[in-house]
Amino acid sequence: MEENANGKLYVSLSASEVRRRLKGHGYGVRRIESAGKRRAVIVHTATDKHLRQLEALFQGAVESMNEPSP
């Protein structure tokens, strides 16, 4: 069985805005979750070129590649 290799990308946009920006693109996105007010998490399997394209799509709104510290 294959190991789950999902990455998380935190963005400072609402989940609905993230969905609007992603419409028509794939980039290995599995799901989008709300992470608070005007904040979302993009769960993805993107690597290399697709990861760079995903980050470029949300340029200026990307908070972190990893889960934030408490």
N, C-alpha and C positions, 0 to 999 in steps of 0.2 A: 504494500500500500504506500502511496506517495505522501510525503510529509507536507503539511499545510504551510505554504510559503507566502502567506499574505503579508503585505506591508500596510502601514497606516500613514496617511498624509493628513495632518491637521491644517485646516484653513479657516480664516476669519471671515466666513460667509455663512449665510443660512443654508440648511440642507436643500431647500427648494432652489436657491440661487445656484448651488453647485450642480443640481440636476439639470437646470436650464443651460448652464455652460457646457455640460458634458453631452447634451443631446446631439446625436449624430457622430459622436466619437466613441471609441471603445477604450483603448489604452489599458486593458486588463482590469477595469474597475469591476469589483464584485458587488459592492453595496456602498450606500452613503448613509451615515448615521448622524443624528443631531448630537452635539457635544456641549449643549448649553445655548444660551441666547447668542444669536449671530455667530455661531461656531459649528463646524461640522468635521467629521472624520470620513475620509475616503479610504475604504478598504480595497486594496488592489493587489494584483500580481504582476504589475508592470516592472520591466527591467530595462536597462540600457536606454535605447532610443525612445521607447514608449514612456519610460519614466521621465525622461527629460521633456518630452512633449506634454505630458500630464502636468508637470511643474510649470512649464511655460504657459499653459492654459490658465493657470491660477497665479501667475506672476504678481507679486505684490500682496497676495493674500495667504501665501503658505507660511504657516507658523513653525512647523517642525516635522521632521521625518519620523520621530519617535514619540511615544507617549510623554506628555509633559510631567515634570516633577511636581509633587503635591506642595 
